[in-house]
Amino acid sequence: MIDRKKLVSRHNPKLNAVQIDSPLSVGNGGFAFTADITGMQSLYDLYAKNSVPLCTMSEWGWHTEAGSGCYTLKDLPLTEYDYADRKVYYAVHKKPGSEHIYDLLRHNAHKFNLGRISLNVEKKEVQPEDISNIQQTLHLHEGKLESRFCVNGNAFEVITVCHGEHDTVGFSVKGDLSVSVVLSFPYGHHEMAGADWQKENNHDSILSFESDSSSWIIRRSMDDIEYNVQIQTDNGKVEHFADGTKKHFFEILPTNGKDFTFSVSFSSFPKSQKPPKSPDFSDCLSSSKTLWENFWKSCGIIDFSGAKDSRARELERRMVLSLYLSRIQGCGYLPPAETGLTLNSWYGRFHLEMHAWHSAYLPLFNNADLLKKSLNWYNKILPQARENAAKNGYKGARWPKMVDFRGIDCPSPIATLLIWQQPHILYMLELIFRQTEDFTLLSEYWEIVKESVDFICDFLYYSETDGKYHIIAPIIPAQEEHDPRAVKNPCFELEYFRFGIDIGLKWANRMNNIQPPGKWAVVYANMAEPSLKDGLYPAHENCPDTFENFNRDHPSMLGAFGLIPGERIDKDAMLQTLKKVIDCWELETMWGWDFAMMAMTATRLGLPDLAIDLLLMDTPKNAYVISGNNFQKTRTDLPLYLPGNGSLLLALAMMTAGYDGSEPMPGIPKNGMWDIEFENIGMMI
């Protein structure tokens, strides 16, 4: 048995100075609190100015700006495209006179910062220059953030924990000087910080005292959302901020002036209802310990400590921290956003083409139940997905790309034309079934499977010239560099659609009383094959100059024999394609998940040494900072990128437990330098 606590604890993130790119977070999957080196958000302005704002976010925390909720896509003039023998329409371009509506629909609803929690010492805000002797450790095995530091030479200790089941963050504060804690609340905003501190008259914060003498509630109202902030402390009180001029600022004042504990709970109860009593600090501490001990005990894990290769420890660190970050940021009832609950990327909306990169590893790491939580959302938005398909004359359900909790596509030069998210739900469901053999899953999600495959089969165009089914324009493939009017039969999407149909056929066969629609098998057997040009797989059939003029962004053709088994892919041609990508691609334009995808391709090609090299390739967007976040160094608007973390875990599952028909540990070099062990990791397709 692998000593889980020992393995995990050797990668506890530690900070000895203010590290702008690595604020540390605690959370429970649907709620996260991100802290600076004081264990709170005391240095808020410093972090916000340097592109990593400190936020408190929950998956229910969506805000719609006043006046924007009355608009829908029906209020926008659409862009017309030719599809076969008919016209189709998508919300792609801003048209004169509708620019404002276009932007409102893109920006709303958006995630927002629920509130800031900061430490004041001797009635003053803590400044970066006041702080010294920093020793901050995130104890991963307990989910506990321990922060030790001095303010003007005086010692302080702050413990920060998140409750495992409630959106509650608890604190213990000990210090040599008198302290207080300031709670402040901004107006919601769609940009990274999720906060607008100027519009203080556009929202309300009302403080009320509860009769049990240890609980206070701040009732928050902002346009379409109401929520409560409940403070529990046994040795303190809550008041409006002392100077009385700040409408949305409140202060927790400890009775003894120094040491105290408190908790802050956020809940979406409307003002008219009294929320139940929230957990206190000790509850948070106990709940966090239980959550994380159970998680680390049962999840898949790989022990690299026996490896002699100097890169093994870094790979183990990335694995452990990716597991932690994914668990706190992306294991709720909604698909995660690309920056999770740390800050806003694309207005806090989530991108369904990233869902598999975020989360497909979960069933392979013995956490199928955590993935099922967000998959149920697809059932809820099935009517919207059907409407999304029907508005352009297609059958079935077309899953959107860039959405909020409502599942409605938003206008975008990319989003409404993207299609590679369509098989993701099929892929993830199949991974869950293979790991759990839970036959109740079949009936629970059969309608999702059927509608997903129905759309794929209807979206494909049948050509009487060659008797084949093709992917034709207008589409944007995973490599978002192409004119949607010119794309035909993109290599990855073609194989992924066929793979999705095959899953549908398997599910129908498993359900003895269900007959798959006759068209499914016909389309599956007669799909056009990916094209070859000079022995290489181009991005799509109409892109012979892929490696000369489109050698940037995602080399998505590699996914056809990486993420999926690509039964029709010529291995020699894919090998040459992989080598060509490594040789000519603009690596700085690639994204975090590209390196995991290439590692999986190398693994299927029997090149484990190359798989390790690719997974750890030193490029600007494959960096992993102290916090464990895949840090996109060239993107100030995207300082962290959770699909990179999730894809790394997916690749590691394949490289260790293998895939159908593979040898043991197919992605681990057999050179005597990689003696590893793994537990609770399932085999990939």
C-alpha positions as CSV (number, residue, x, y, z in Angstrom):
1,M,0.0,0.0,0.0
2,I,1.2,3.5,-0.9
3,D,1.6,5.8,2.2
4,R,-0.9,8.4,0.9
5,K,-0.3,11.0,3.7
6,K,3.5,10.8,3.2
7,L,3.2,11.1,-0.6
8,V,0.8,14.0,-0.5
9,S,2.5,15.9,2.3
10,R,5.9,16.0,0.6
11,H,4.3,18.4,-1.9
12,N,2.7,20.8,0.5
13,P,3.1,24.2,-1.2
14,K,5.2,26.5,0.9
15,L,5.7,30.3,0.5
16,N,8.4,32.3,2.2
17,A,7.6,35.6,0.4
18,V,4.8,37.3,-1.4
19,Q,4.3,35.2,-4.5
20,I,2.0,37.0,-6.9
21,D,1.5,34.1,-9.3
22,S,0.7,31.6,-6.5
23,P,-2.0,32.6,-4.1
24,L,-3.2,29.5,-2.3
25,S,-6.8,28.4,-2.2
26,V,-9.1,26.3,0.0
27,G,-12.4,24.9,-1.2
28,N,-14.8,22.0,-1.4
29,G,-15.6,21.6,-5.2
30,G,-18.3,24.2,-5.5
31,F,-16.8,27.0,-3.4
32,A,-13.3,28.4,-3.1
33,F,-11.5,31.1,-1.1
34,T,-8.2,32.3,-2.4
35,A,-5.7,33.9,0.0
36,D,-2.5,35.9,0.1
37,I,0.3,35.2,2.5
38,T,-1.8,36.5,5.5
39,G,-4.2,33.6,5.0
40,M,-6.8,36.2,4.1
41,Q,-7.2,38.8,1.3
42,S,-5.3,41.6,3.1
43,L,-3.1,42.5,0.1
44,Y,-6.0,42.6,-2.3
45,D,-4.8,45.6,-4.3
46,L,-1.3,44.2,-4.9
47,Y,-2.6,40.9,-6.3
48,A,-5.4,42.6,-8.4
49,K,-2.8,44.9,-10.1
50,N,-0.7,41.9,-11.0
51,S,-3.4,39.8,-12.8
52,V,-4.2,37.3,-10.0
53,P,-7.1,38.9,-8.1
54,L,-8.1,37.3,-4.8
55,C,-11.7,36.1,-5.0
56,T,-14.3,34.3,-3.0
57,M,-16.5,32.4,-5.4
58,S,-19.3,29.8,-5.4
59,E,-20.9,28.0,-8.3
60,W,-24.3,29.5,-7.4
61,G,-22.8,33.1,-7.4
62,W,-24.0,34.4,-10.8
63,H,-24.9,38.0,-11.4
64,T,-26.9,39.6,-14.3
65,E,-26.3,43.3,-14.7
66,A,-29.5,45.4,-14.4
67,G,-31.2,45.8,-17.7
68,S,-29.5,43.0,-19.6
69,G,-31.8,40.1,-18.6
70,C,-34.5,41.1,-21.0
71,Y,-32.3,40.3,-24.0
72,T,-31.9,36.9,-25.8
73,L,-30.2,35.6,-28.9
74,K,-33.5,36.4,-30.8
75,D,-32.7,40.1,-30.3
76,L,-29.4,39.8,-32.4
77,P,-29.1,39.8,-36.1
78,L,-27.3,36.5,-37.0
79,T,-24.6,35.7,-39.5
80,E,-25.7,33.7,-42.5
81,Y,-23.7,30.7,-43.8
82,D,-24.2,28.1,-46.6
83,Y,-24.6,24.6,-45.5
84,A,-25.1,22.0,-48.3
85,D,-28.4,23.0,-49.9
86,R,-29.6,25.4,-47.2
87,K,-28.8,28.4,-45.1
88,V,-27.8,28.2,-41.4
89,Y,-27.5,31.1,-38.9
90,Y,-25.2,31.7,-36.0
91,A,-24.6,34.5,-33.5
92,V,-21.0,35.2,-34.6
93,H,-20.5,38.8,-35.6
94,K,-21.4,42.1,-34.1
95,K,-23.8,43.9,-36.4
96,P,-24.2,47.7,-36.6
97,G,-26.7,48.9,-34.1
98,S,-26.7,45.7,-31.9
99,E,-23.2,45.9,-30.4
100,H,-24.5,46.7,-27.0
101,I,-26.9,43.7,-26.9
102,Y,-24.1,41.5,-28.2
103,D,-21.8,42.5,-25.4
104,L,-24.6,42.2,-22.7
105,L,-25.4,38.6,-23.9
106,R,-21.7,37.7,-23.7
107,H,-21.1,39.2,-20.3
108,N,-24.3,38.1,-18.5
109,A,-24.8,36.1,-16.4
110,H,-21.3,36.2,-14.9
111,K,-19.6,34.8,-11.8
112,F,-18.8,37.5,-9.2
113,N,-16.7,37.9,-6.1
114,L,-18.9,37.2,-3.1
115,G,-16.8,39.3,-0.7
116,R,-13.3,40.1,0.6
117,I,-12.0,39.1,4.0
118,S,-9.0,41.0,5.2
119,L,-6.9,41.4,8.3
120,N,-6.4,44.8,9.9
121,V,-3.7,45.3,12.6
122,E,-3.9,48.1,15.1
123,K,-6.8,49.5,13.1
124,K,-4.8,49.8,9.9
125,E,-4.7,47.8,6.6
126,V,-1.7,45.5,6.4
127,Q,0.7,46.7,3.7
128,P,3.2,44.5,1.8
129,E,6.1,46.4,3.2
130,D,4.9,45.8,6.8
131,I,5.2,42.0,6.4
132,S,8.3,39.9,7.1
133,N,9.3,36.3,8.3
134,I,6.7,34.7,6.0
135,Q,6.1,31.0,6.5
136,Q,3.0,29.8,4.8
137,T,2.1,26.1,4.2
138,L,-0.9,24.5,2.6
139,H,-1.3,21.2,4.3
140,L,-2.9,19.2,1.5
141,H,-3.8,16.1,3.5
142,E,-6.1,18.2,5.7
143,G,-7.0,21.1,3.4
144,K,-5.6,23.5,6.0
145,L,-3.7,26.7,5.1
146,E,-1.3,27.8,7.9
147,S,0.2,31.3,7.6
148,R,2.9,32.6,10.0
149,F,4.3,36.1,9.5
150,C,5.3,39.3,11.3
151,V,3.7,42.7,10.9
152,N,6.2,45.4,11.8
153,G,8.1,42.8,13.8
154,N,5.1,41.4,15.6
155,A,4.2,37.7,15.1
156,F,0.9,36.4,13.8
157,E,-0.5,33.0,13.0
158,V,-3.6,32.5,10.8
159,I,-5.3,29.2,10.1
160,T,-7.7,29.1,7.1
161,V,-10.0,26.1,6.3
162,C,-13.0,25.5,4.2
163,H,-16.0,23.4,5.3
164,G,-16.3,20.2,3.2
165,E,-20.1,20.6,2.6
166,H,-21.0,24.2,3.2
167,D,-19.7,27.4,1.5
168,T,-18.0,28.4,4.7
169,V,-14.5,29.5,5.4
170,G,-13.2,29.4,8.9
171,F,-10.3,31.3,10.5
172,S,-8.2,31.1,13.6
173,V,-6.1,34.3,14.4
174,K,-3.4,34.7,16.9
175,G,-1.1,37.7,17.2
176,D,1.0,40.0,19.4
177,L,-1.1,43.1,18.5
178,S,-4.8,44.0,18.4
179,V,-6.5,42.9,15.2
180,S,-9.8,43.1,13.5
181,V,-11.2,41.5,10.3
182,V,-12.8,43.6,7.6
183,L,-15.6,42.1,5.4
184,S,-16.2,44.1,2.2
185,F,-18.6,43.6,-0.7
186,P,-18.3,44.8,-4.2
187,Y,-20.9,45.1,-7.0
188,G,-20.6,42.2,-9.4
189,H,-18.6,42.5,-12.6
190,H,-17.8,40.2,-15.6
191,E,-14.0,40.8,-15.6
192,M,-11.3,38.8,-13.9
193,A,-11.8,40.1,-10.4
194,G,-15.6,39.7,-10.5
195,A,-15.8,43.0,-8.7
196,D,-16.7,46.6,-9.2
197,W,-15.8,48.6,-6.1
198,Q,-17.1,51.9,-7.5
199,K,-20.9,51.2,-7.8
200,E,-21.7,51.3,-4.1
201,N,-25.2,52.5,-4.7
202,N,-26.1,49.6,-7.0
203,H,-26.3,47.0,-4.3
204,D,-27.3,46.6,-0.6
205,S,-25.7,45.1,2.5
206,I,-27.8,45.0,5.6
207,L,-26.4,43.8,8.9
208,S,-28.6,42.0,11.4
209,F,-27.8,40.5,14.8
210,E,-29.0,37.0,15.7
211,S,-30.4,36.3,19.2
212,D,-27.9,33.6,20.1
213,S,-25.2,36.3,20.6
214,S,-22.6,34.6,18.4
215,S,-24.1,35.0,15.0
216,W,-24.5,38.0,12.6
217,I,-26.0,38.0,9.1
218,I,-25.3,40.5,6.3
219,R,-28.1,40.3,3.8
220,R,-26.9,41.1,0.3
221,S,-29.0,42.2,-2.7
222,M,-27.7,42.9,-6.1
223,D,-30.0,43.1,-9.2
224,D,-31.1,39.5,-9.8
225,I,-29.4,37.8,-6.8
226,E,-29.9,37.8,-3.1
227,Y,-27.5,36.0,-0.7
228,N,-26.6,35.9,3.0
229,V,-23.2,36.2,4.7
230,Q,-23.3,34.7,8.1
231,I,-20.5,35.3,10.6
232,Q,-20.0,33.0,13.6
233,T,-17.7,34.0,16.4
234,D,-17.8,33.1,20.1
235,N,-15.5,35.9,21.2
236,G,-16.3,38.9,19.1
237,K,-18.9,41.1,17.5
238,V,-19.7,42.5,14.0
239,E,-20.2,46.2,13.3
240,H,-20.3,48.5,10.3
241,F,-16.8,49.7,9.6
242,A,-15.6,52.2,12.2
243,D,-15.4,55.3,10.1
244,G,-19.1,54.9,9.0
245,T,-18.5,56.1,5.4
246,K,-18.2,52.8,3.6
247,K,-21.6,51.4,2.9
248,H,-20.5,47.8,2.2
249,F,-17.7,47.4,4.8
250,F,-18.1,45.6,8.1
251,E,-15.7,44.7,10.9
252,I,-15.3,41.7,13.1
253,L,-13.9,42.9,16.4
254,P,-12.6,40.2,18.8
255,T,-13.5,40.7,22.5
256,N,-9.9,40.2,23.7
257,G,-8.4,42.3,20.9
258,K,-6.0,39.6,19.7
259,D,-6.7,35.8,19.5
260,F,-10.0,34.7,18.2
261,T,-11.8,32.3,15.8
262,F,-14.6,33.0,13.4
263,S,-16.3,31.6,10.3
264,V,-17.9,33.3,7.3
265,S,-20.7,31.4,5.5
266,F,-22.1,32.4,2.1
267,S,-25.5,31.0,1.1
268,S,-28.0,31.8,-1.6
269,F,-31.0,32.0,0.7
270,P,-33.2,35.0,-0.2
271,K,-33.5,37.9,2.3
272,S,-37.0,36.7,3.2
273,Q,-35.7,33.5,4.6
274,K,-33.5,32.9,7.6
275,P,-30.6,30.6,6.8
276,P,-29.8,27.8,9.2
277,K,-27.0,28.4,11.7
278,S,-23.7,28.1,9.9
279,P,-20.7,26.0,10.9
280,D,-18.1,27.6,13.2
281,F,-14.3,27.4,12.9
282,S,-14.0,24.1,14.7
283,D,-16.7,22.6,12.5
284,C,-14.8,23.8,9.4
285,L,-11.5,22.4,10.7
286,S,-13.1,19.0,11.4
287,S,-15.0,18.8,8.2
288,S,-12.0,19.8,6.1
289,K,-9.9,17.1,7.7
290,T,-12.6,14.5,7.0
291,L,-13.1,15.5,3.4
292,W,-9.4,15.4,2.5
293,E,-8.4,12.3,4.5
294,N,-11.2,10.4,2.7
295,F,-10.3,11.9,-0.6
296,W,-6.6,11.0,-0.5
297,K,-7.3,7.6,1.0
298,S,-9.5,6.5,-2.0
299,C,-8.4,8.5,-5.0
300,G,-6.0,7.1,-7.7
301,I,-2.4,7.9,-6.9
302,I,1.1,7.3,-8.4
303,D,4.2,7.0,-6.3
304,F,7.2,8.2,-8.2
305,S,9.6,8.1,-5.2
306,G,11.4,5.0,-6.5
307,A,12.2,6.7,-9.8
308,K,15.8,7.7,-10.5
309,D,15.0,10.2,-13.2
310,S,15.4,13.7,-11.8
311,R,12.1,14.8,-13.3
312,A,10.0,12.3,-11.4
313,R,9.5,14.4,-8.3
314,E,8.3,17.3,-10.4
315,L,5.8,15.0,-12.2
316,E,4.6,13.7,-8.9
317,R,4.2,17.3,-7.6
318,R,2.1,18.3,-10.6
319,M,-0.1,15.2,-10.1
320,V,-0.7,15.8,-6.4
321,L,-1.5,19.5,-6.8
322,S,-3.6,18.9,-9.9
323,L,-5.7,16.5,-7.8
324,Y,-6.1,19.0,-5.1
325,L,-6.9,22.0,-7.4
326,S,-9.4,20.0,-9.4
327,R,-11.1,18.8,-6.2
328,I,-11.6,22.3,-4.8
329,Q,-12.3,24.1,-8.1
330,G,-14.2,21.7,-10.4
331,C,-16.1,19.0,-8.6
332,G,-19.5,20.7,-8.2
333,Y,-22.8,20.4,-9.9
334,L,-21.8,22.6,-12.9
335,P,-18.9,22.0,-15.4
336,P,-15.9,24.1,-14.2
337,A,-14.7,27.3,-15.8
338,E,-11.1,27.3,-17.1
339,T,-10.0,29.2,-14.1
340,G,-12.4,27.4,-11.8
341,L,-13.5,29.4,-8.8
342,T,-10.3,31.3,-8.4
343,L,-11.2,34.2,-10.7
344,N,-13.2,35.0,-13.8
345,S,-12.0,33.8,-17.2
346,W,-14.5,34.6,-20.0
347,Y,-16.8,36.1,-17.4
348,G,-16.8,33.0,-15.3
349,R,-18.6,31.1,-18.0
350,F,-17.6,27.5,-18.6
351,H,-16.6,26.0,-21.9
352,L,-18.0,22.6,-22.7
353,E,-15.2,21.7,-25.1
354,M,-13.0,21.8,-22.0
355,H,-15.2,19.6,-19.8
356,A,-13.4,16.4,-20.8
357,W,-10.0,18.0,-20.2
358,H,-11.0,19.2,-16.8
359,S,-12.9,16.1,-15.6
360,A,-12.6,13.0,-17.7
361,Y,-9.7,11.7,-15.5
362,L,-12.1,11.5,-12.5
363,P,-13.5,8.0,-13.1
364,L,-10.0,6.8,-14.0
365,F,-8.8,8.1,-10.6
366,N,-11.6,6.3,-8.7
367,N,-13.8,9.4,-8.4
368,A,-16.7,8.6,-10.8
369,D,-19.2,10.1,-8.4
370,L,-17.5,13.5,-8.5
371,L,-17.9,13.6,-12.3
372,K,-21.5,12.4,-12.2
373,K,-22.4,15.5,-10.1
374,S,-21.8,17.8,-13.1
375,L,-23.0,15.4,-15.8
376,N,-26.5,15.7,-14.4
377,W,-26.5,19.3,-15.6
378,Y,-26.7,18.0,-19.2
379,N,-30.1,16.4,-18.3
380,K,-31.3,19.7,-17.0
381,I,-30.3,21.7,-20.1
382,L,-31.5,19.1,-22.6
383,P,-34.4,21.3,-23.8
384,Q,-32.0,24.1,-24.6
385,A,-29.6,21.8,-26.4
386,R,-32.5,20.5,-28.5
387,E,-33.5,24.0,-29.4
388,N,-29.9,24.8,-30.2
389,A,-29.9,22.0,-32.8
390,A,-33.4,22.7,-34.1
391,K,-32.9,26.4,-34.9
392,N,-30.7,25.4,-37.8
393,G,-32.8,22.4,-38.8
394,Y,-30.8,19.6,-37.1
395,K,-32.2,16.7,-35.1
396,G,-31.1,15.7,-31.6
397,A,-29.4,17.9,-29.1
398,R,-26.4,20.2,-29.9
399,W,-24.4,20.9,-26.8
400,P,-23.3,24.6,-26.6
401,K,-19.8,25.8,-26.1
402,M,-19.6,28.9,-23.9
403,V,-22.4,29.0,-21.3
404,D,-23.5,30.0,-17.9
405,F,-25.7,27.8,-15.6
406,R,-28.6,28.1,-18.0
407,G,-26.9,26.3,-20.8
408,I,-27.7,28.9,-23.5
409,D,-25.0,29.6,-26.0
410,C,-23.7,33.1,-26.1
411,P,-22.7,35.2,-29.1
412,S,-19.0,34.7,-30.1
413,P,-16.7,34.7,-33.1
414,I,-15.8,31.1,-32.1
415,A,-18.3,29.5,-29.7
416,T,-21.4,29.0,-31.7
417,L,-19.5,27.3,-34.6
418,L,-17.4,25.0,-32.5
419,I,-18.4,21.3,-32.5
420,W,-15.8,19.1,-30.8
421,Q,-17.6,19.4,-27.5
422,Q,-20.5,17.2,-28.9
423,P,-19.0,13.7,-28.1
424,H,-17.5,14.7,-24.7
425,I,-20.6,13.8,-22.7
426,L,-20.6,10.4,-24.5
427,Y,-16.9,9.9,-23.7
428,M,-17.3,10.8,-20.0
429,L,-20.3,8.6,-19.6
430,E,-18.6,5.6,-21.2
431,L,-15.6,6.1,-18.9
432,I,-17.9,6.1,-15.8
433,F,-19.7,3.0,-17.0
434,R,-16.4,1.1,-17.7
435,Q,-15.1,1.9,-14.2
436,T,-18.3,1.3,-12.2
437,E,-20.4,-1.1,-14.3
438,D,-23.4,0.7,-12.9
439,F,-26.2,-0.3,-15.2
440,T,-28.6,2.3,-13.7
441,L,-26.4,4.8,-15.5
442,L,-27.7,3.4,-18.8
443,S,-31.4,4.3,-18.2
444,E,-30.5,7.5,-16.4
445,Y,-28.6,8.9,-19.3
446,W,-30.0,7.1,-22.3
447,E,-31.9,10.1,-23.5
448,I,-28.7,12.2,-23.4
449,V,-26.8,9.5,-25.4
450,K,-29.5,9.2,-28.0
451,E,-30.0,12.9,-28.5
452,S,-26.2,13.5,-28.7
453,V,-25.7,10.8,-31.3
454,D,-28.8,11.8,-33.3
455,F,-27.3,15.3,-33.7
456,I,-23.9,13.9,-34.8
457,C,-25.6,11.7,-37.4
458,D,-27.8,14.5,-38.7
459,F,-25.0,17.1,-38.7
460,L,-22.8,14.9,-40.9
461,Y,-23.5,15.5,-44.6
462,Y,-24.1,12.6,-46.9
463,S,-22.4,12.9,-50.3
464,E,-24.0,10.9,-53.1
465,T,-20.7,11.3,-55.1
466,D,-18.7,9.0,-52.8
467,G,-21.4,7.5,-50.6
468,K,-19.7,8.9,-47.5
469,Y,-20.7,11.1,-44.5
470,H,-18.7,14.3,-44.1
471,I,-18.2,17.2,-41.7
472,I,-18.7,20.3,-43.8
473,A,-18.7,24.0,-43.3
474,P,-19.6,26.1,-41.5
475,I,-17.6,24.8,-38.5
476,I,-14.6,25.8,-36.4
477,P,-12.5,22.9,-35.3
478,A,-10.5,22.5,-32.1
479,Q,-7.7,24.4,-33.7
480,E,-9.5,27.7,-33.8
481,E,-7.4,29.2,-36.6
482,H,-9.5,28.4,-39.6
483,D,-12.1,30.2,-41.7
484,P,-15.3,28.3,-40.8
485,R,-16.4,28.5,-44.5
486,A,-13.4,26.6,-45.6
487,V,-13.2,23.7,-43.1
488,K,-14.0,20.2,-44.3
489,N,-13.5,16.9,-42.5
490,P,-11.1,18.0,-39.7
491,C,-9.1,15.0,-38.7
492,F,-9.8,14.9,-34.9
493,E,-13.5,15.8,-35.1
494,L,-14.1,13.2,-37.8
495,E,-12.7,10.4,-35.7
496,Y,-14.2,11.8,-32.5
497,F,-17.7,11.9,-34.0
498,R,-17.3,8.3,-35.2
499,F,-16.1,7.3,-31.8
500,G,-19.2,8.9,-30.2
501,I,-21.5,7.0,-32.5
502,D,-19.8,3.8,-31.5
503,I,-20.4,4.6,-27.8
504,G,-24.1,5.1,-28.7
505,L,-24.3,1.8,-30.4
506,K,-22.6,0.1,-27.4
507,W,-25.1,1.7,-25.0
508,A,-28.1,0.6,-27.1
509,N,-26.8,-3.0,-27.1
510,R,-26.3,-2.9,-23.3
511,M,-30.0,-2.0,-22.9
512,N,-31.6,-5.2,-24.2
513,N,-34.9,-3.6,-24.9
514,I,-33.5,-0.7,-26.9
515,Q,-32.8,-0.8,-30.7
516,P,-30.4,1.9,-31.9
517,P,-31.7,4.1,-34.7
518,G,-30.9,2.4,-38.0
519,K,-29.0,5.4,-39.3
520,W,-26.4,5.2,-36.5
521,A,-24.8,2.0,-37.8
522,V,-25.0,3.2,-41.4
523,V,-23.3,6.5,-40.7
524,Y,-20.7,4.8,-38.5
525,A,-19.8,2.3,-41.3
526,N,-19.7,5.0,-44.0
527,M,-17.9,8.0,-42.6
528,A,-15.3,9.8,-44.7
529,E,-11.8,9.0,-43.6
530,P,-9.3,11.6,-42.4
531,S,-7.2,12.8,-45.3
532,L,-3.5,12.5,-45.7
533,K,-1.1,15.0,-47.4
534,D,2.5,13.9,-48.1
535,G,2.1,11.1,-45.5
536,L,0.9,13.5,-42.8
537,Y,-2.5,14.3,-41.2
538,P,-3.4,17.9,-41.9
539,A,-5.7,19.9,-39.7
540,H,-8.6,19.3,-42.2
541,E,-9.1,18.2,-45.7
542,N,-8.9,21.7,-47.2
543,C,-5.7,22.7,-45.3
544,P,-2.8,21.2,-47.2
545,D,-0.5,23.9,-45.8
546,T,-1.2,23.0,-42.1
547,F,2.5,22.7,-41.2
548,E,3.6,25.8,-43.1
549,N,0.8,28.4,-42.4
550,F,-1.3,26.9,-39.6
551,N,1.4,25.6,-37.3
552,R,0.1,27.3,-34.2
553,D,-2.6,26.9,-31.5
554,H,-3.8,23.3,-30.9
555,P,-2.3,20.5,-33.1
556,S,-5.7,18.9,-32.8
557,M,-5.1,16.1,-35.4
558,L,-2.9,14.4,-32.8
559,G,-6.0,13.9,-30.6
560,A,-7.4,11.4,-33.2
561,F,-4.8,8.9,-31.9
562,G,-4.3,10.2,-28.4
563,L,-7.5,11.2,-26.5
564,I,-9.3,8.4,-28.5
565,P,-8.0,5.2,-30.0
566,G,-8.6,6.3,-33.6
567,E,-9.1,2.8,-35.1
568,R,-8.8,4.1,-38.7
569,I,-5.7,6.1,-38.1
570,D,-2.5,5.0,-39.8
571,K,0.1,4.7,-37.1
572,D,3.1,5.4,-39.3
573,A,1.4,8.5,-40.6
574,M,0.5,9.7,-37.1
575,L,4.0,9.1,-36.0
576,Q,5.3,11.3,-38.8
577,T,2.7,13.9,-38.0
578,L,3.7,14.0,-34.3
579,K,7.4,14.4,-35.3
580,K,6.4,17.2,-37.7
581,V,4.5,19.0,-35.0
582,I,7.4,18.8,-32.6
583,D,9.7,20.1,-35.4
584,C,7.7,23.0,-36.8
585,W,4.9,24.0,-34.4
586,E,5.0,27.4,-32.6
587,L,5.2,25.9,-29.2
588,E,4.6,29.2,-27.4
589,T,1.1,29.3,-29.0
590,M,0.1,25.9,-27.6
591,W,-2.1,25.5,-24.5
592,G,-1.7,23.4,-21.3
593,W,-3.8,20.5,-22.5
594,D,-1.9,20.2,-25.8
595,F,1.1,18.7,-24.0
596,A,-0.9,16.0,-22.3
597,M,-2.7,15.3,-25.6
598,M,0.7,14.8,-27.4
599,A,1.9,12.6,-24.5
600,M,-1.1,10.4,-25.0
601,T,-0.4,10.2,-28.7
602,A,3.2,9.3,-28.0
603,T,2.0,6.6,-25.5
604,R,-0.3,5.0,-28.1
605,L,2.6,5.0,-30.6
606,G,4.8,3.1,-28.1
607,L,7.1,6.0,-27.3
608,P,7.1,6.3,-23.5
609,D,10.3,8.4,-23.3
610,L,8.8,10.9,-25.7
611,A,5.6,10.9,-23.7
612,I,7.4,12.0,-20.5
613,D,9.3,14.6,-22.5
614,L,6.2,16.1,-23.9
615,L,4.3,16.1,-20.6
616,L,7.1,18.1,-19.0
617,M,8.0,20.2,-22.0
618,D,9.4,23.6,-20.9
619,T,7.2,26.1,-22.7
620,P,5.4,29.3,-21.5
621,K,2.0,27.6,-21.3
622,N,3.2,24.4,-19.7
623,A,4.5,26.0,-16.5
624,Y,3.3,24.8,-13.1
625,V,3.8,27.3,-10.3
626,I,4.2,26.8,-6.6
627,S,0.4,26.5,-6.1
628,G,0.3,23.8,-8.7
629,N,-1.7,25.8,-11.2
630,N,-0.9,25.4,-14.9
631,F,0.2,29.0,-15.4
632,Q,-0.2,30.6,-18.8
633,K,2.8,32.9,-18.7
634,T,1.9,34.7,-22.0
635,R,-1.7,35.4,-21.0
636,T,-2.3,38.2,-18.5
637,D,-6.1,37.5,-18.8
638,L,-5.6,33.8,-18.1
639,P,-3.1,33.4,-15.3
640,L,-4.1,29.9,-14.5
641,Y,-5.6,27.1,-16.6
642,L,-7.3,24.1,-15.0
643,P,-7.7,22.1,-18.3
644,G,-3.9,21.8,-18.2
645,N,-4.2,20.2,-14.7
646,G,-7.0,17.9,-15.6
647,S,-5.4,16.7,-18.9
648,L,-2.2,16.0,-17.1
649,L,-4.1,13.6,-14.8
650,L,-5.8,12.0,-17.8
651,A,-2.5,11.4,-19.6
652,L,-1.0,9.9,-16.4
653,A,-3.9,7.5,-16.1
654,M,-3.2,6.2,-19.7
655,M,0.5,6.1,-19.2
656,T,0.3,4.0,-16.0
657,A,-2.9,1.9,-16.1
658,G,-2.9,1.8,-19.9
659,Y,-5.7,1.5,-22.4
660,D,-7.6,-1.3,-24.2
661,G,-5.1,-3.7,-25.6
662,S,-2.0,-2.0,-24.3
663,E,1.0,-3.5,-22.4
664,P,1.4,-2.6,-18.7
665,M,2.4,1.0,-18.1
666,P,2.7,1.9,-21.7
667,G,3.7,5.5,-21.1
668,I,6.4,4.8,-18.6
669,P,10.0,4.4,-19.9
670,K,11.6,1.0,-19.6
671,N,15.1,2.3,-19.1
672,G,15.5,1.5,-15.4
673,M,15.0,5.1,-14.4
674,W,11.2,5.0,-13.7
675,D,10.4,2.5,-10.9
676,I,6.9,3.6,-9.9
677,E,3.8,2.3,-8.2
678,F,0.2,3.2,-8.7
679,E,-3.2,2.4,-7.0
680,N,-6.9,2.9,-7.8
681,I,-6.3,4.0,-11.4
682,G,-8.5,2.6,-14.2
683,M,-7.7,1.7,-17.8
684,M,-8.5,4.2,-20.5
685,I,-10.4,3.3,-23.7
